[in-house]
Amino acid sequence: MKHRTFFWFFLPTAIAMLLFIAAPIVSVLIQSVFAPHEAVLIEVENCTPLVGCTTETMIDQEATRDLREAQPLGRFVGLDIYLDRAHLAIEEVGQIWSTSETWGSFWSRIFNLPFYRAMSFTLTYTFVVTPALIVLGLMIALAVNSLHRHLKGLMIFFSLLPMIVTPIIGSLILFWMVDSRGVLGSALVSLAGDPNFSLKASTGLTWVMLIIYGIWSSAPFAFVVFYAGLQTLPRDTLEAAQIDGATRWQQVRYVIIPHLTPLVTFVALIQLMDNFRVLEPIIGFNASAHATSLSWIILNDLGGETRQLSSASANSVLTLIGVAILLSPVLVRTWQDFKRKT
């Protein structure tokens, strides 16, 4: 393809990427280094008969409005927002480090900070759910692919049901099921023999519940990708392995998995990004008292009457950096494999 032809072919895509990806990222970066203006305060002296004169501090509405109109982005604060207690909390981390006697006390105290508490759940959720859904999706794909052709359609339909359900609705349904009056909740109360037993009251059990839901809701995507990849598997290679006496496990390990490796990389990339931005399960389970994520902090900053746009922007930038760090090993490995093949 000629360079001129390629330029005009790629131009609409490039414009769309600049408008809908690059411009919002630049906007968020700019907003994260500006903080809202502080109100302009003035002292007003009020004098009344018999009482005398008193001085009262009030907000100068007109001056405050003029200041915000003159500098709509706010006042420039640089990296102060990133370093404050609601985010990286550098000063607080330093104090905890200097006063902690053991690693256990250091980690227990640092996870009381909002950003690190959210990061701990986000990373745990990401690194548990992502490999688990890949393995589960591959197992389902192998099982469905080995069924009789008359049964495949039915099993594919049931396997895709979690993907059909809206994430927030699915999490709400499971939330009701694990309630003490729900099907799963009442069964667990009976098994525990404790009428006061509740999954929702335990931080650890809440994390387990969210992780199980994450695997259940995302595994169908991996199943669809791997099942499609199995349809392109060379039959002669598989038949040669069978003739050589390879067991089912050896066929999967040495023939099927190497064939599906590019798809595994693709699924891992997509799910790492999605799982690092986990939000819907936390809202659906109403689990913010036990589990918060970076996306939940952003939503919390943007909610309520006082919208903290600068704080939300800083958390968004930190989330982007986290996603880039997570994806970099996979992207580097993919690039190295591509260079070896070429």
ABEGO torsion letter per residue (X at the ends): XBAAAAAAAAAAAAAAAAAAAAAAAAAAAAAAABBBBBBBBBBBBBBBBGAEBBBBBBBBAAAAAAAAAABAAEBBAEAAAAABAABAGAAAAAAAAAABABAAAAAAAAAABAAAAAAAAAAAAAAAAAAAAAAAAAAAAAAAAABBAAAAAAAAAAAAAAAABBAAAAAAAAAAAABAABAAAAAAAAAAGBAABBAAABAAAAAAAAAAAAAAAAAAAAAAAAAAAAAABBAAAAAAAAAAGBBAAAAAAAAAAAAAAAAAAAAAAAAAAAAAABAAAAAAAGAAAABBBAAAAAAAAABEABBBAAAAAAAAAAAAAAAAAAAAAAAAAAAAAAAAAX
